[in-house]
């Protein structure tokens, strides 16, 4: 099984998403968290799931179904350490720029895990 590592941004994303829903429906907030955890466990078992992000082939996007829409998990695979680094977790209806999503988190992780920035 692959290791899963969440960026600081991904942890804050999960908290932000939960906090938003809990204001309206406690059960929905709990169920959304369970859906995200289930997707992370699936990522742990199948580390190459998701579709490559255009112009960022090293970043993959996993769709997490929940309700009428769901969430997106952006991750990068590190083969040498058998680790998937989750850069961001966002709602599907949030605006994001595919060219830069998770870029800062990814670069920070490259430096932390390898001492150098990967191209």
N, C-alpha and C positions, 0 to 999 in steps of 0.2 A: 504494500500500500504506500502510496505517495504521502509525503508530509504536506500539510497545508499551513501556510504562514499568512496572516492578515497584516496588511499595512495599517499604520495608525489611522489613515484616512478611511479604510474599509471598516475598522472598528467604530469610528465616529459615524460613518454612513449607517451602519446597522442600528446604532443607538438612535440616530435622527429619524430613521424610518419607523422604528418602533414607537418613539415618542410622539410622532405625528398621528399614528393610528390609535394609540391608547387614549388620546383625547376624545375619540369618537366611539370606540368599541374595544374593550379590553380583550375579548375573545379573538377578534380579528387581528389585533396586535400580536397576541401569542401565536396564533396560527401562521401569521406571516413570518415570524421568527423561526417557527418550526420548518416552514417551507425553505427558508434560506439555509438552515442547518442541514436539511435533507439534501439540498443541492451541493453543499460543501462536502458532505459525506460521499455523494456520487462522484464529485471531482476527485476526492481522495482515492476512490476505487478505479476511476477511469480518468487519469490525469491529462489526457489529450482531448477531452470533450470540448465542445464549443466551436464556434466559427471564428476564423481569423478576422481581426479588425482590418478593414481596408487601409493600406499604406503602413500598417504596423503588424506584419505577419507574425511577430514574436508574441503579440498579445491576442488572447482569445476571449470571446464573449459567450457566456453561458446564459441562456434564458431560463428564468425561474417562473413557472406558471403560478399565479395566485390571483384569484378573482377574475375580473374582467381584463386585467392586464398582467402585471407581475413585476419582476425585478431583473436586472442585468448584473452579472458578476463578471468583472474583467480580471483575467489572470495571466500570468506568465509562467512558463515551465522552465525549471532549472534541472536539466538531466543529471548533471554530475552529483548533485546533492539529493536527487529524487524529491524535489520540492516544487509545489505550486504556490506562487506568490500572488495573493489576491490583492490587487491594487485598489479597486473600488467596487462598491455595491450600490446601485442606484435603482430608482423606480423607472420602469419603462417609459413613462410619460415625461420624465425629467429631460431637459435639454442637455446634450453633451456634445463635445467635439471629438469625433473619433480620432482625429489626428493627434490630440493631446491627452486623451483620457488616460489617467494613471501614469503619465510620463514622469512627473516629479517623483512619485512613489517608486516607479520602476528604476529610475536612475539612482535613487537613494539605496535601494536594495542591491543593485549591482555593485555599488561601492562597498556596502556592508558585507556582502557574501564573498566577494572576490577581490576586494582591494583595488579594483580598477573598474572603470565604466566600460561596459560592452558596447560595441558599435551598433 
